[in-house]
Amino acid sequence: NEELPPLPFPDGKFDLVYAFSVFTHISVHWAAWLLELDRVLAPEGRIVASFMSEGMCEPVTGEPWDESNIGMNVYEEGQDWSLGGPMVMHSPWWIEEHWGRLFDVERLVPSGFFDDRSGLGQDDHGAVTLVKRPGEPPPREELERLDPAESREATALLHEVRRLRTENAALESRPTVTADGGPTSGREAARALWAAARRRLG
């Protein structure tokens, strides 16, 4: 697939779609991709998707888990794909709130999804099973809309803004390397980070 939808499949083709280590790295176009996966799902089809939550909090963020600080928070937005690209953390409440506007959340486990024979901590991912709903899906803007009645939305965004300031300062002061080995400045990575933040925060 390309970076953006659509997929080269007709409507309703699949009974099951799985997305392992996918939404853990999509920082901007997540709603468009959820809608595209809904399009290719058959009636009552299911999605199984992994996400990074409490079990990956300290390895990714360097902070202890606090669900009020995490909604959908993006770390290392400007990071090159050769280094893993953006790292996206999700709280279960946020998935239920936002992804639940499109799908029925059948089951959600916050950690323990992968068998960690590699020793890389992959077992600390969470996973969610989503079920396609009948009828027309909501528009992308509805999936992205912040709920003013959910106080954790504002708390998580405030935490992300504070962290973005710290990350920006660190990026500005160090060089980074692209996938082809060529140098690019930390300032360029910082610009990418803030452009993505502006898109997410409106």
C-alpha positions in Angstrom: 0.0 0.0 0.0 0.9 3.6 -0.4 1.3 6.1 2.5 -2.3 7.2 2.0 -5.5 5.3 1.1 -7.0 3.9 -1.0 -6.1 0.2 -1.0 -6.4 -1.7 -4.3 -9.4 -3.8 -3.2 -13.2 -3.6 -3.8 -15.7 -2.7 -1.1 -16.5 -5.4 1.4 -13.8 -7.9 0.3 -12.4 -9.1 3.6 -13.9 -10.7 6.7 -10.8 -9.9 8.7 -8.2 -7.2 8.5 -5.2 -7.2 10.8 -2.8 -4.3 11.5 0.1 -5.2 13.6 2.6 -2.4 14.3 0.7 -0.1 12.0 -1.3 2.4 14.0 1.6 2.5 16.4 3.3 4.6 13.7 0.5 6.5 11.9 0.6 10.0 13.4 -1.6 12.0 11.0 -3.7 9.9 8.6 -5.0 7.4 11.2 -8.7 8.3 10.6 -8.4 8.1 6.8 -6.9 4.6 7.2 -9.6 3.4 9.7 -12.3 4.5 7.2 -10.4 2.7 4.4 -10.3 -0.5 6.4 -14.0 -0.1 7.1 -14.6 0.2 3.4 -12.8 -3.1 2.5 -14.5 -5.0 5.4 -17.5 -7.2 4.7 -20.6 -6.8 6.9 -19.8 -7.7 10.5 -16.1 -8.0 9.5 -13.4 -7.5 12.1 -10.2 -5.6 12.5 -7.5 -6.8 14.9 -5.0 -4.0 15.5 -2.1 -3.6 17.9 -1.3 -0.4 19.7 1.3 0.9 22.2 -0.1 1.7 25.6 0.8 1.2 29.3 3.3 -1.7 28.6 5.3 0.4 26.2 5.1 3.7 28.0 8.4 3.8 29.7 10.4 2.3 26.8 8.9 4.9 24.3 8.3 8.0 26.5 10.7 7.6 29.4 7.8 8.3 31.7 5.7 6.1 34.0 2.2 5.3 32.7 -0.5 7.8 33.5 -3.6 7.4 31.3 -4.6 11.0 31.9 -1.4 12.1 30.1 -2.0 9.9 27.0 -4.8 10.1 24.5 -3.2 9.6 21.1 0.2 11.0 21.7 3.0 11.1 19.1 6.6 10.8 20.0 9.6 11.3 17.6 7.4 12.8 14.9 10.4 13.8 12.8 12.2 10.5 13.3 13.4 8.9 10.0 11.7 5.6 9.0 15.1 3.8 9.1 15.0 4.5 12.9 11.3 3.4 13.3 9.5 6.5 12.3 7.0 8.2 14.6 6.0 6.3 17.8 2.3 6.6 18.6 0.9 5.9 22.1 -2.8 5.2 22.7 -4.8 5.0 25.9 -7.6 2.4 25.8 -10.1 5.2 26.7 -9.1 7.2 23.6 -9.4 4.1 21.3 -12.9 3.4 22.7 -13.9 7.1 22.3 -12.5 7.8 18.8 -12.2 4.4 17.0 -15.5 3.5 18.7 -17.3 6.2 16.6 -16.7 4.0 13.6 -16.6 0.4 15.0 -18.0 -1.6 17.8 -15.1 -2.3 20.2 -15.5 -6.1 20.8 -12.4 -6.6 22.9 -9.5 -4.5 24.1 -6.4 -5.6 26.0 -3.9 -3.0 27.0 -0.8 -5.2 27.0 0.5 -8.8 26.5 -0.4 -9.1 22.8 2.9 -10.4 21.3 4.8 -13.5 22.3 8.1 -12.0 23.4 10.6 -14.8 22.4 12.7 -12.1 20.8 13.2 -10.3 24.1 12.5 -6.9 22.5 9.5 -6.1 24.7 7.0 -6.6 21.9 4.7 -8.5 24.3 3.9 -5.1 25.9 1.7 -4.0 23.0 -2.0 -3.9 23.4 -4.6 -5.1 20.9 -8.2 -4.3 20.0 -10.8 -6.2 18.0 -13.2 -3.9 16.1 -16.5 -5.0 14.4 -17.9 -3.2 11.4 -21.2 -1.5 11.9 -24.0 -1.4 9.4 -24.8 1.8 7.6 -22.8 4.8 6.4 -19.6 5.5 8.3 -19.1 8.9 9.9 -16.8 11.5 8.2 -13.2 11.6 9.1 -13.7 14.9 11.0 -16.1 13.1 13.4 -13.4 10.5 14.2 -10.9 13.2 14.9 -13.2 15.5 16.9 -12.2 16.1 20.5 -14.9 15.5 23.0 -15.2 18.6 25.3 -17.0 16.5 27.9 -14.0 14.2 28.2 -11.5 16.0 30.5 -8.7 13.6 29.6 -8.7 14.9 26.1 -7.5 18.3 27.3 -5.1 16.9 29.8 -3.5 14.6 27.2 -3.1 17.4 24.7 -1.5 19.7 27.3 0.9 16.9 28.2 1.8 16.5 24.6 2.4 20.2 24.0 4.7 20.3 27.0 6.6 17.3 25.7 6.7 18.7 22.1 8.6 21.7 23.5 11.2 19.5 25.1 11.5 17.3 22.0 11.8 20.4 19.8 14.6 21.8 21.9 16.5 18.5 21.7 16.0 18.2 17.9 17.2 21.7 17.3 20.5 20.9 19.0 21.4 17.6 17.4 22.0 16.3 13.8 19.9 13.4 12.5 20.5 10.9 9.7 18.2 10.0 6.8 17.6 6.4 5.5 20.1 7.0 2.7 22.8 8.0 5.1 22.8 11.6 4.2 22.8 14.2 7.0 19.8 16.4 7.8 19.6 19.0 10.5 17.7 18.5 13.7 16.1 21.8 12.9 14.5 20.1 9.8 13.2 17.3 12.0 11.8 19.8 14.4 10.0 21.6 11.6 8.4 18.2 10.6 7.4 17.6 14.2 5.7 21.0 14.6 3.9 20.8 11.2 2.4 17.5 12.3 1.4 18.9 15.7 -0.3 21.9 14.0 -2.3 19.4 11.8 -3.4 17.4 14.8 -4.2 20.3 17.1 -5.9 22.4 14.3 
